[in-house]
Amino acid sequence: GVEKDLQKAVSWYWESAEQGNIRAQCNLGLCYELGRGVKSDHSQAKEWYRKAVKQNYQKGYYLLADIVYTEKMGPNIKNFLETAEGKEMLRNYETAASMGHEDAKKKLEKLKNIRK
């Protein structure tokens, strides 16, 4: 079934990600973030995104920023943006945007409006 196929995909992503494949690292991170083929685990997802960021991969910056955004979005987001973690999230969006990532550009615009 689908779950078994997802588990097989995770296995392949894992093998490839361990060898430094940045796309596999991001895909594996997404599996952990969304709970596809594995139990949802945001800290594990962030670890895989960070590995892609270390290799300067645009999508890694975006995904790492976006998982934090998803976790922190709410009435206190303005205060969060002033914290070290919030500033790191903004830097990751800025890096992805500077590399041409369109969704990162949109998120930055949205966050600029929140910061005003």
Buried (B, 14 or more C-beta within 10 A) or exposed (E): EEEEEBEEBBEEBBEBBEEEBBBBBBBBBBBBBEEBBBEEEBEBBBBBBBBBBEEEBBBBBBBBBBBBBEEBEEEEBEEBBEEEEBEEBBEBBBBBBEBEBEBBBEBBEEBEEEEE
